[in-house]
Amino acid sequence: MHPPAAPRYRAVCRTDEVQPGRGTLVEVDGKEVAVFLVEGTLHAIENTCLHAGGPLHEGTITGTIVTCPWHGWQFDVRDGSCNLNPCVSLHCYDVREREGRIEIAAPRR
């Protein structure tokens, strides 16, 4: 057996485009991803709220919780868990900063 392939990171924006206290919308292989900088740590989650499709990058971020601007559903940006419905969660992406760029690991196919 072969070991799993290393993730393929994609540059999605400049480091200075991601600011604390607000989300940044990027695209990875055709998928919208919301990037957040919380206490010096980058987090990347699916951008679409599971309730009604709201844009999470436009939501309010308090600590590690982003609140959807449409109907108030809340998600933890560290693990994608939903405060209002523990049966659902958002996909999280591996994210890193490298040479002035934010890079996100492309989903495996």
GIZIPE-V787778 format. One record per backbone hydrogen bond with DSSP energy under -0.5 kcal/mol. NH is the residue of the N-H (numbers start at 1). CO is the residue of the C=O. Records with the same first field share a line. If there is no record, write none. Layout:
NH: CO  CO
This chain:
9: 7
10: 104
12: 102
13: 102
15: 100
17: 14
18: 15
19: 17
21: 37
22: 19
23: 57
24: 35
26: 33
28: 31
31: 28
33: 26
34: 45
35: 24  33
36: 43
38: 36  41
39: 37
41: 38
43: 36
44: 93
45: 34
46: 91
47: 32
49: 47  54
53: 49
56: 47  54
58: 55
59: 56
60: 67
62: 60  65
65: 62
66: 64  75
67: 60
68: 66  73
72: 68
75: 66
76: 81
77: 64  75
79: 76
80: 76
82: 88
83: 74
84: 74
88: 85
90: 80
93: 44
96: 103
98: 101
101: 98
102: 13
103: 96  101
104: 10
105: 94
106: 8
